[in-house]
Amino acid sequence: MRPAKAAQIAHSPQDYRRNTTMLLVSTLTIMSGATISASLPGIAARFADVDNVALLSRLVLTLPAAFIALFSPAAGFLVDRFGRKPLLLASLLLFALAGASGLFADTLPGLLAGRAMLGIAVGGIMTVMTALVGDFFQGAARDRYMGLQQAFVGIGGTIFLTGGGLLAEVHWREPFLIYTVAILLLPAAVAFLPEPRRTPAKGPVEGAGRLGGREVALLALLFGAAIINMIAFYMIPTQLPFYLAYLGFAAPSLAGTAIGAGQLVGVVCALAFAPVRRGLGIMGVFGLGFVSAGLAFLLLSNAESYAGVLVAMAVSGVCMGTIMPNFAAAAMVLAPPALRGRISGLLVASIFAGQFLSPVVSQPLISASGFEGAYAVVGTIVLVVGIAAFAARLLLRRQDDRSARARGEHA
């Protein structure tokens, strides 16, 4: 892309069709687990005779995350080695088949097996989509697209999560129907998503396919932050339906509506991501995201009414809309072109490792201190991480100011 056009998201009909298809495919990623969140109590009741059903029923939601985390690094290697489009098309087909398997599986192991295959599909989709953003966009255009992409994910979340809650009122199996929407996107992916052209360099390019020590350290910090964020954030879809039942609001549609409300606020915040990113910088956006998540969890721990839960979910939407595109944007800033697929895969793996670990971490906390105590503990930890991110931003700005003054004195 030429510099003059680097700030544009689309400037031809082909670009609009490509970008629209990418945005629609991106909405599928919210469906990997949370779409069936409102079905968890029904699944737990259906398999009540199975040992450890309290944990295993929650793993129906989060098991895809484990397989996303396991498969995404391999997906990153495959897309760098063999191209983006073949893996995307195969992943879309597998997504539809594996996601809908919950309509028919009549044993808990069978249900979990379908969820594992769904995870492999989502790992492929997310790795390809993150790499394509790095391929097709640069600079300010990348930030704007990341915000728009997260907004579409939020819109998908609002529709799919609320729809999942309503369908779960009919039967706990019904939300699995939603996964078949991936079939509708296959023709568009075939027709409108080009394989990015990768022209080999005529000679060795310094650093073109390498990461320096500083970049490796920053990526490690980024991946660690992604794990922490998702351990905390996924306490919403995995635990909120049970918390609402504990508070006396047991209808599945109430859980879907509450989670969908957070997604709706996230849409608005995501649309503002590019200017927020320019104003706060990468570390400032991380500070905003973690602080808002911490405050949301503290509000949730003190909620005594459904209205209080909705307020907490609205605050959590600020995190949803800003922190996820910031992870992807930061990774693409650090990634050399030849390693975009692999770094995308590692980022996706980190995000979904956190999702998988969420019930493993939160369930013992809930057993020890109840829902309120667990949300309070995790909210406090996340709030401290956000304050630390703001402090790091101030430190970096001071260092930049000193460097600028030093250059001026020597000019």
C-alpha positions in Angstrom: 0.0 0.0 0.0 1.3 3.4 -0.9 1.8 5.9 1.9 -0.8 8.3 0.3 -3.4 5.6 0.7 -2.2 4.1 4.0 -4.8 6.0 6.0 -7.8 4.7 3.9 -9.7 1.6 4.9 -11.2 1.1 1.4 -10.9 2.9 -1.9 -12.4 0.6 -4.5 -15.5 -1.7 -4.8 -13.2 -4.7 -4.5 -11.8 -3.3 -1.2 -15.3 -2.7 0.2 -16.4 -6.3 -0.7 -13.2 -7.7 0.8 -13.5 -5.6 4.0 -17.2 -6.4 4.5 -16.5 -10.1 4.2 -13.7 -9.8 6.7 -15.9 -8.0 9.1 -18.7 -10.5 8.8 -16.3 -13.4 9.3 -15.0 -11.7 12.4 -18.4 -11.8 14.0 -18.2 -15.6 14.2 -15.4 -15.4 16.8 -17.7 -14.3 19.6 -19.7 -17.5 18.9 -16.9 -19.9 19.8 -18.2 -20.2 23.4 -20.4 -17.4 24.7 -23.4 -18.1 22.4 -24.4 -21.1 24.5 -23.7 -19.3 27.8 -27.4 -19.3 28.6 -27.6 -23.0 28.0 -25.2 -23.9 30.7 -27.8 -24.5 33.5 -29.8 -26.7 31.1 -26.7 -28.7 30.2 -25.8 -29.1 33.9 -29.4 -30.3 34.6 -29.4 -32.7 31.6 -26.1 -34.4 32.7 -26.7 -34.0 36.5 -25.7 -37.7 37.0 -22.2 -37.1 35.6 -19.4 -36.7 38.2 -18.0 -33.1 38.5 -20.9 -31.8 36.3 -20.5 -28.3 37.7 -17.0 -27.9 36.2 -17.6 -30.0 33.1 -20.8 -28.1 32.2 -18.7 -24.9 32.2 -16.0 -26.6 30.1 -18.6 -27.0 27.4 -18.3 -23.2 27.1 -14.5 -23.0 27.5 -13.2 -26.2 26.0 -13.1 -24.6 22.5 -10.7 -22.1 24.0 -8.2 -24.9 24.9 -8.1 -26.2 21.4 -7.9 -22.7 19.9 -4.9 -22.1 22.1 -3.3 -25.4 21.1 -4.0 -25.1 17.4 -3.5 -21.4 16.7 0.4 -21.5 16.8 0.3 -24.3 14.2 -2.3 -22.3 12.2 0.1 -19.4 12.2 2.8 -21.5 10.8 0.5 -22.9 8.1 -0.8 -19.5 7.0 2.8 -18.1 6.7 3.9 -21.2 4.8 0.9 -22.0 2.6 -1.2 -18.9 2.5 -4.3 -17.5 4.2 -7.3 -18.5 2.1 -7.1 -22.3 2.1 -7.0 -22.5 5.9 -9.8 -20.0 6.2 -12.2 -21.8 3.9 -11.6 -25.2 5.7 -12.0 -23.5 9.1 -15.4 -22.0 8.1 -16.7 -25.3 7.0 -15.5 -27.1 10.2 -16.9 -24.2 12.3 -20.4 -24.9 11.0 -20.3 -28.6 11.3 -18.6 -28.8 14.7 -20.7 -25.9 16.2 -24.0 -27.5 15.2 -23.0 -30.9 16.6 -24.5 -29.9 19.9 -27.9 -30.3 18.4 -27.4 -34.1 18.3 -24.8 -35.1 20.8 -26.5 -37.0 23.6 -23.6 -37.6 25.9 -21.4 -35.1 27.7 -18.2 -36.6 26.1 -19.8 -36.3 22.7 -20.8 -32.7 23.4 -17.2 -31.9 24.5 -15.7 -33.6 21.4 -17.7 -31.3 19.1 -16.7 -28.3 21.1 -13.0 -29.3 20.7 -13.4 -29.5 16.9 -15.1 -26.1 17.0 -12.0 -24.7 18.8 -9.7 -25.9 16.0 -11.9 -24.1 13.5 -12.0 -20.9 15.5 -8.2 -21.0 15.9 -7.8 -21.1 12.1 -10.4 -18.3 11.5 -8.9 -15.9 14.0 -5.3 -16.5 13.1 -6.1 -15.9 9.4 -8.2 -12.8 10.1 -5.5 -11.2 12.3 -2.8 -11.9 9.7 -5.0 -10.4 6.9 -5.4 -7.2 8.8 -1.6 -6.9 9.0 -1.4 -7.7 5.2 -4.1 -5.3 4.0 -3.8 -2.3 6.4 -1.2 0.1 7.8 -1.0 2.8 10.3 -4.1 4.8 11.0 -6.1 2.7 8.6 -5.2 -0.4 10.7 -6.4 1.3 13.9 -9.7 2.3 12.3 -10.3 -1.1 10.8 -9.4 -2.8 14.2 -12.0 -0.6 15.9 -14.6 -1.3 13.2 -13.8 -5.1 13.4 -14.4 -5.0 17.2 -17.6 -3.2 16.6 -18.8 -5.9 14.3 -17.7 -8.5 16.9 -19.8 -6.6 19.4 -22.8 -6.4 17.1 -22.5 -10.1 16.5 -22.2 -10.6 20.3 -25.4 -8.6 20.9 -27.3 -10.6 18.3 -25.9 -14.0 18.9 -25.8 -13.8 22.7 -29.2 -12.3 23.1 -30.5 -14.8 20.5 -28.8 -17.6 22.3 -30.6 -16.6 25.5 -34.0 -16.5 23.8 -33.4 -19.9 22.1 -32.3 -21.4 25.4 -35.8 -20.6 26.7 -37.1 -23.1 24.2 -34.5 -25.8 24.9 -30.8 -25.8 25.9 -29.9 -27.3 22.5 -31.4 -24.6 20.3 -28.5 -22.1 20.5 -26.3 -24.5 18.7 -28.3 -23.7 15.6 -26.6 -20.3 15.4 -23.3 -21.8 14.4 -24.7 -22.8 10.9 -24.5 -19.2 9.9 -20.9 -19.8 8.9 -22.1 -21.7 5.8 -23.6 -18.5 4.5 -20.2 -16.8 4.6 -18.3 -19.4 2.6 -19.4 -18.2 -0.9 -18.4 -14.6 0.1 -15.0 -15.7 1.4 -14.4 -17.6 -1.8 -15.4 -14.7 -4.1 -14.2 -11.6 -2.3 -11.1 -12.5 -0.1 -8.0 -12.5 -2.2 -4.8 -14.3 -1.2 -2.3 -11.5 -0.3 0.6 -11.4 -2.7 3.9 -12.2 -1.0 6.8 -11.1 -3.2 10.1 -12.4 -2.0 12.8 -9.8 -1.4 15.5 -9.6 -3.9 18.1 -9.6 -1.2 18.3 -10.1 2.5 16.4 -7.4 4.4 17.7 -6.5 7.9 15.2 -7.5 10.5 12.5 -8.4 7.9 11.9 -11.8 9.4 13.5 -11.5 12.8 12.5 -10.3 16.2 15.0 -8.4 18.4 15.3 -8.9 22.2 13.1 -5.9 22.9 10.4 -7.0 20.6 10.4 -10.5 22.1 10.1 -9.1 25.6 7.2 -6.8 24.6 5.4 -9.6 22.8 5.8 -11.8 25.9 4.3 -9.1 28.1 1.5 -8.6 25.5 0.7 -12.3 25.5 0.8 -12.5 29.3 -1.6 -9.5 29.5 -4.0 -11.2 27.1 -4.1 -14.3 29.3 -4.8 -12.2 32.4 -7.5 -10.2 30.6 -9.4 -13.3 29.4 -9.2 -15.2 32.7 -11.0 -12.2 34.2 -13.3 -11.3 31.3 -14.6 -14.9 30.7 -15.9 -15.0 34.3 -18.8 -13.1 32.8 -20.2 -15.7 30.3 -19.1 -18.7 32.4 -20.4 -17.6 35.7 -23.0 -14.8 35.2 -25.9 -17.2 34.4 -25.3 -19.0 37.7 -24.7 -15.7 39.6 -28.0 -14.4 38.3 -29.8 -17.6 39.3 -28.2 -17.2 42.8 -29.6 -13.6 42.9 -33.0 -14.8 41.9 -33.0 -14.1 38.2 -32.9 -17.6 36.7 -34.5 -17.0 33.3 -31.8 -17.8 30.6 -32.9 -14.8 28.5 -31.9 -12.5 31.4 -28.3 -13.8 31.2 -28.2 -13.4 27.4 -29.6 -9.9 27.6 -27.1 -8.8 30.3 -24.1 -10.1 28.4 -25.5 -8.6 25.2 -25.9 -5.2 26.9 -22.1 -5.2 27.6 -21.5 -6.1 23.9 -23.7 -3.2 22.8 -21.6 -0.7 24.8 -18.5 -2.4 23.5 -19.7 -1.6 19.9 -19.9 2.1 20.7 -16.4 2.1 22.3 -14.9 0.1 19.5 -16.0 2.7 17.0 -14.1 5.3 18.9 -11.0 3.0 19.2 -8.8 4.9 16.6 -9.1 8.4 18.2 -8.8 6.9 21.7 -5.6 5.0 20.6 -4.2 8.2 19.1 -4.9 10.1 22.3 -3.8 7.5 24.9 -1.3 5.4 23.1 -1.0 1.6 23.4 -0.3 1.6 27.1 -3.0 4.2 27.8 -5.7 2.0 26.1 -4.6 -1.0 28.1 -4.9 1.1 31.2 -8.4 2.2 30.2 -9.5 -1.4 29.4 -8.2 -3.0 32.6 -9.5 -0.2 34.9 -13.0 -0.4 33.3 -13.0 -4.2 33.7 -11.9 -4.0 37.3 -14.6 -1.4 38.1 -17.2 -3.6 36.3 -16.3 -6.6 38.4 -16.4 -4.6 41.7 -19.8 -3.3 40.7 -20.9 -6.9 39.9 -19.7 -8.1 43.3 -22.0 -5.5 45.0 -25.0 -5.9 42.7 -28.3 -6.5 44.5 -30.7 -6.1 41.6 -30.8 -7.0 37.9 -30.4 -3.2 37.1 -27.2 -3.3 39.1 -25.9 -6.2 37.0 -26.8 -4.3 33.8 -24.8 -1.3 35.0 -21.8 -3.5 35.7 -22.1 -5.1 32.2 -22.3 -1.6 30.6 -19.0 -0.6 32.3 -17.4 -3.9 31.1 -18.3 -2.9 27.6 -15.7 -0.2 27.7 -13.1 -2.9 28.1 -14.6 -5.1 25.4 -14.6 -2.3 22.9 -11.1 -1.1 23.4 -8.7 -3.7 24.8 -9.2 -6.4 22.2 -8.4 -4.3 19.1 -5.5 -2.9 21.1 -4.0 -6.4 21.6 -4.2 -7.1 17.9 -2.9 -3.6 16.8 0.0 -3.8 19.2 1.0 -7.3 17.9 0.9 -6.1 14.3 3.1 -3.1 15.2 5.7 -5.6 16.6 5.4 -8.3 13.9 7.7 -8.4 10.9 5.7 -9.2 7.7 7.2 -12.7 7.4 6.1 -13.6 10.9 2.6 -12.1 11.0 0.9 -15.4 10.8 2.9 -17.0 13.6 2.6 -13.9 15.9 -1.1 -13.8 15.1 -1.4 -17.4 16.1 0.5 -16.9 19.4 -1.7 -13.9 20.3 -4.9 -15.9 19.5 -3.4 -18.8 21.6 -2.8 -16.5 24.5 -6.3 -15.0 24.4 -8.0 -18.4 24.4 -5.6 -20.0 26.9 -7.0 -17.3 29.2 -10.6 -18.3 28.3 -9.9 -21.9 29.0 -8.2 -21.2 32.3 -11.0 -18.9 33.5 -13.3 -21.5 35.0 -10.3 -23.4 36.3 -9.3 -20.3 38.3 -12.7 -18.9 39.1 -14.5 -22.0 40.3 -12.2 -22.6 43.3 -12.5 -18.9 44.1 -16.3 -19.1 44.0 -16.3 -22.3 46.2 -14.1 -20.5 48.7 -15.7 -17.0 48.8 -18.9 -17.1 46.8 -19.7 -15.2 43.6 -19.5 -11.8 45.3 -16.0 -12.5 46.8 -14.7 -14.0 43.6 -15.7 -11.1 41.4 -14.3 -8.7 44.1 -10.9 -10.4 44.2 -10.5 -10.6 40.4 -11.8 -7.1 40.0 -9.2 -5.7 42.4 -6.4 -7.6 40.6 -7.5 -6.3 37.2 -7.9 -2.8 38.5 -4.3 -2.8 39.8 -3.0 -4.0 36.4 -4.9 -1.1 34.7 -3.3 1.4 37.1 0.1 -0.1 36.4 -0.5 0.3 32.7 -1.4 4.0 33.2 1.8 4.5 35.3 3.9 2.8 32.6 2.4 5.2 30.0 3.4 8.2 32.2 6.9 6.9 32.6 7.3 6.3 28.9 6.1 9.9 28.1 8.5 11.4 30.6 11.4 9.4 29.0 10.3 10.6 25.5 10.1 14.2 26.8 13.7 13.9 28.2 14.9 12.4 25.0 13.3 15.2 23.0 14.9 17.9 25.2 18.3 16.2 25.0 18.1 16.2 21.2 17.1 19.9 21.2 20.1 20.8 23.4 22.5 19.0 21.0 21.0 20.5 17.9 
